[in-house]
């Protein structure tokens, strides 16, 4: 399926994805765009020019990235190994 225009997807958890074009693979439950997008959840604001993701946004790949991503749990792991 293809969506064009002011595409906005809001999850029940309050996550928000906005872009101008989005493709959704219904068989694999996968979404993607080559256009600029913005994804916001409770702790992150991701702005990039490409998105490849599962429908739960737990397996997310982007192009050139701007915005902020919370990595505090990874920092704790790194601090333990130093």
Buried (B, 14 or more C-beta within 10 A) or exposed (E): EEBEEEBEBEEEEEBEBBBEBBBBEEEEEBBBBEBBBBBBBEEBBBBBBBBBBEBEBEEBEBBEEEEEEEEEEEEEEEEEEE
